[in-house]
Amino acid sequence: MSTNTTARNYWLALAATYGLTLSVVAMADWPWPLFMGGAFILFVVLLSLRYRQAGRKIQGRLGTAGPGVGFAGSILGAGALLVRGTPVAAWAGPLLGVIAFLGVFLYLQRFGRSHGQTSESAT
């Protein structure tokens, strides 16, 4: 798999799980948002190990996209918490999840950095 395809798949999975997590937080009753948040964190860690974005050779050089994606993610997370428990949560939760998925994925595609495989590990 080429580096561009690997990076795209990595960003796609991250953006999809974030959008799904926001939808659950906006729509589900407690304690499901807590379970989903924990599952999201676990999935991100496992995904970073799978795509070799975490390891000894990468320490100190995180493959982030800068503060912009964190700011956008926190705004969308706050929106999910504000919508939660309101009558519009049934349609606004999934809509917010789709917007989060598309926005974060497009942002990461443009500004995200992904650590590619080295020639030693690409056997």
SULSULTA-V791502 format. One record per residue. NEAR is the number of other C-alpha atoms within 12 Angstrom. D_FIRST is the distance of its C-alpha to the first C-alpha in Angstrom with 1 decimal. Layout:
near:d_first
NEAR:D_FIRST
NEAR:D_FIRST
This chain:
near:d_first
13:0.0
12:3.8
19:6.7
19:8.3
15:6.4
24:6.4
32:10.0
28:10.9
23:10.3
35:12.2
37:14.9
28:15.3
28:16.0
38:18.3
34:20.2
28:20.6
31:22.1
41:24.3
34:25.6
32:26.4
38:28.1
42:30.2
37:31.2
38:32.4
38:34.2
38:36.0
33:37.0
26:37.5
18:40.5
15:40.5
13:39.0
19:35.9
24:34.7
18:34.9
17:33.0
26:30.3
25:30.2
18:29.9
20:27.1
27:25.2
18:25.6
16:24.5
22:21.4
27:20.5
20:21.1
19:19.0
25:16.1
28:16.3
17:16.4
18:13.4
29:11.2
28:13.2
30:15.4
24:18.5
19:19.7
11:22.2
16:20.5
19:20.0
12:23.6
11:25.5
16:22.6
19:21.4
24:18.6
27:21.1
25:22.0
18:25.7
14:28.7
18:28.3
30:25.9
20:28.2
16:31.2
25:29.8
32:28.8
18:32.3
20:34.0
33:32.1
31:32.9
19:36.5
27:36.6
38:35.5
26:38.3
21:40.8
28:40.1
28:40.3
21:43.5
18:44.6
13:45.3
17:42.4
26:39.7
21:39.1
20:37.6
28:36.9
34:34.6
27:32.0
26:32.4
37:31.8
35:28.7
26:27.3
29:28.4
38:26.8
32:23.5
27:23.5
31:25.0
35:22.9
32:19.6
22:20.8
29:22.2
33:19.0
27:17.0
20:19.7
21:20.8
28:18.4
24:17.0
29:13.9
27:13.8
26:10.6
23:10.1
14:12.8
8:13.1
8:15.0
10:12.7
12:9.5
7:11.2
